[in-house]
Amino acid sequence: MLGIGSTRRRADAARDGEADPLAPAQVSRVRAVLALGGVPACDLGDGVQQVRLRLLERRARGLEPPGDVGAWAAVVASNLAADWHRTHSRQERIGARLTELKPWGRGNGEDPEARLLALDVADGLEALPKVQRQVLVLRFYADLTVPQIARELGVPEGTVKSRLHAAAKAMRARLHEREVV
């Protein structure tokens, strides 16, 4: 294990652009903390990059490097693991809520034209960016209000409103282009 002096020298070298701000032993420790925190192996590399980014952000703000970069990185990795779980549990709750909804247009004898409209709407939703698709589905399929969507996604209400506006505009344009509406 590296000593504090060695860690500080490495941080000083990194500040001058000479080396990676995280030593290989620190990278291993960060990966271990993330893995123990339940982050899947496919996301461990992203977690290490996030820790590097936070360290570089500290440097960019003119802050001194942490006294023990390894310990600091482990705490940041632990926080990232907690954030990962919050995000994924939120996505699971949204998915569960959507699967509880009765699929629109199935089993109620609707006409073929309505089915084509449903397919065009589904294609339009699929073409939207994930964040826009998410708010449209929550608003119009799950029938959530803007404040409820904001709470569910953990974003400000203004963000939900702007995403809804952009998504509705894109859907309108796509449906107009396909001469559906």
C-alpha positions as CSV (number, residue, x, y, z in Angstrom):
1,M,0.0,0.0,0.0
2,L,1.2,3.5,-0.8
3,G,2.1,5.9,2.0
4,I,0.6,9.3,2.3
5,G,3.8,11.0,1.1
6,S,3.8,8.8,-2.0
7,T,0.1,9.6,-2.6
8,R,0.8,13.3,-2.3
9,R,3.7,13.1,-4.7
10,R,1.5,11.2,-7.2
11,A,-1.3,13.8,-6.8
12,D,1.3,16.6,-7.3
13,A,2.5,14.8,-10.5
14,A,-1.0,14.4,-11.6
15,R,-1.7,18.1,-11.1
16,D,1.2,18.8,-13.5
17,G,-0.4,16.4,-16.0
18,E,2.2,13.8,-15.6
19,A,0.2,10.8,-14.4
20,D,-3.2,9.3,-13.6
21,P,-4.6,11.0,-10.5
22,L,-5.4,7.5,-9.2
23,A,-2.7,5.0,-8.6
24,P,-3.3,1.4,-9.7
25,A,-3.8,0.3,-6.1
26,Q,-6.4,3.0,-5.6
27,V,-8.2,2.0,-8.8
28,S,-8.4,-1.6,-7.5
29,R,-9.7,-0.3,-4.2
30,V,-12.4,1.8,-5.9
31,R,-13.4,-1.1,-8.0
32,A,-13.6,-3.3,-4.9
33,V,-15.8,-0.7,-3.0
34,L,-18.1,-0.4,-6.0
35,A,-18.4,-4.2,-6.4
36,L,-19.0,-4.6,-2.7
37,G,-21.6,-1.9,-3.0
38,G,-23.5,-4.0,-5.5
39,V,-22.6,-2.2,-8.7
40,P,-22.4,-4.7,-11.5
41,A,-19.1,-5.5,-13.1
42,C,-20.1,-3.9,-16.4
43,D,-20.4,-0.5,-14.6
44,L,-17.2,-0.7,-12.5
45,G,-15.1,1.1,-15.1
46,D,-17.6,4.0,-15.2
47,G,-17.5,4.2,-11.5
48,V,-13.7,4.5,-11.5
49,Q,-14.0,7.2,-14.2
50,Q,-16.5,9.1,-11.9
51,V,-14.0,9.0,-9.1
52,R,-11.2,10.3,-11.3
53,L,-13.6,13.0,-12.6
54,R,-14.4,14.1,-9.0
55,L,-10.7,14.3,-8.2
56,L,-10.0,16.3,-11.3
57,E,-12.9,18.6,-10.5
58,R,-11.3,19.3,-7.1
59,R,-8.1,20.2,-8.8
60,A,-9.9,22.5,-11.3
61,R,-11.5,24.4,-8.4
62,G,-8.1,24.9,-6.9
63,L,-8.6,22.7,-3.9
64,E,-5.7,20.7,-2.4
65,P,-5.7,17.0,-3.1
66,P,-7.1,14.9,-0.3
67,G,-4.6,13.9,2.3
68,D,-5.2,10.2,1.6
69,V,-6.4,9.9,-2.0
70,G,-7.2,6.2,-1.6
71,A,-9.5,6.7,1.4
72,W,-11.1,9.7,-0.2
73,A,-11.7,7.7,-3.4
74,A,-13.2,4.8,-1.4
75,V,-15.7,7.2,0.2
76,V,-16.6,8.7,-3.2
77,A,-17.0,5.1,-4.6
78,S,-19.2,4.2,-1.7
79,N,-21.4,7.2,-2.5
80,L,-21.5,6.3,-6.2
81,A,-22.6,2.8,-5.3
82,A,-25.5,4.3,-3.2
83,D,-26.4,6.6,-6.1
84,W,-26.4,3.7,-8.5
85,H,-28.8,1.7,-6.3
86,R,-31.1,4.7,-5.9
87,T,-31.2,5.2,-9.7
88,H,-31.9,1.6,-10.4
89,S,-34.5,1.2,-7.8
90,R,-36.3,4.3,-9.1
91,Q,-36.2,2.7,-12.6
92,E,-37.6,-0.6,-11.3
93,R,-40.4,1.3,-9.5
94,I,-41.3,3.1,-12.8
95,G,-41.1,-0.2,-14.7
96,A,-43.4,-1.9,-12.2
97,R,-45.9,0.9,-12.4
98,L,-45.9,0.7,-16.2
99,T,-46.4,-3.0,-16.3
100,E,-49.4,-2.7,-14.0
101,L,-51.1,-0.6,-16.6
102,K,-53.5,-2.3,-19.1
103,P,-52.0,-2.2,-22.6
104,W,-53.9,0.3,-24.6
105,G,-56.0,-1.1,-27.4
106,R,-55.8,-4.8,-26.6
107,G,-58.8,-7.0,-26.3
108,N,-61.5,-4.3,-26.6
109,G,-62.4,-4.9,-30.3
110,E,-60.9,-1.7,-31.6
111,D,-60.7,-1.1,-35.3
112,P,-57.6,-1.6,-37.5
113,E,-57.1,2.2,-38.0
114,A,-56.8,2.7,-34.2
115,R,-54.2,-0.2,-34.1
116,L,-52.2,1.5,-36.8
117,L,-52.3,4.8,-34.9
118,A,-51.1,2.9,-31.8
119,L,-48.2,1.4,-33.8
120,D,-47.3,4.9,-35.1
121,V,-47.3,6.3,-31.6
122,A,-45.2,3.4,-30.3
123,D,-42.7,4.0,-33.2
124,G,-42.6,7.7,-32.4
125,L,-42.0,6.9,-28.7
126,E,-39.2,4.6,-29.6
127,A,-37.5,7.2,-31.7
128,L,-37.4,9.7,-28.8
129,P,-34.4,10.1,-26.5
130,K,-34.8,8.1,-23.3
131,V,-35.5,11.1,-21.0
132,Q,-38.2,12.4,-23.3
133,R,-39.8,9.0,-23.8
134,Q,-39.7,8.5,-20.0
135,V,-41.6,11.7,-19.2
136,L,-44.2,11.1,-21.9
137,V,-44.9,7.6,-20.8
138,L,-45.2,8.7,-17.1
139,R,-47.4,11.6,-18.0
140,F,-49.8,10.1,-20.5
141,Y,-49.7,6.4,-19.8
142,A,-49.1,6.3,-16.1
143,D,-51.2,9.5,-15.7
144,L,-48.8,11.1,-13.2
145,T,-48.7,14.8,-12.6
146,V,-45.6,17.0,-13.3
147,P,-44.8,17.1,-9.5
148,Q,-45.2,13.3,-9.2
149,I,-42.9,12.8,-12.2
150,A,-40.3,15.2,-10.8
151,R,-40.3,13.3,-7.5
152,E,-40.2,9.9,-9.3
153,L,-37.2,10.9,-11.5
154,G,-35.5,13.1,-8.9
155,V,-35.4,16.1,-11.2
156,P,-36.8,19.6,-10.9
157,E,-40.4,20.2,-12.1
158,G,-39.1,22.7,-14.7
159,T,-36.9,20.0,-16.2
160,V,-40.0,17.7,-16.4
161,K,-42.0,20.5,-18.1
162,S,-39.2,21.2,-20.7
163,R,-38.8,17.5,-21.5
164,L,-42.5,17.1,-21.9
165,H,-42.7,20.1,-24.2
166,A,-39.8,18.9,-26.3
167,A,-41.1,15.3,-26.4
168,A,-44.6,16.4,-27.4
169,K,-43.2,18.7,-30.1
170,A,-41.1,15.8,-31.5
171,M,-44.0,13.4,-31.4
172,R,-46.3,15.9,-33.1
173,A,-43.7,16.5,-35.9
174,R,-43.2,12.7,-36.4
175,L,-46.9,12.0,-36.5
176,H,-47.4,14.9,-38.9
177,E,-44.6,13.6,-41.1
178,R,-46.2,10.1,-41.2
179,E,-49.5,11.8,-42.0
180,V,-51.1,10.3,-38.9
181,V,-52.5,13.6,-37.6
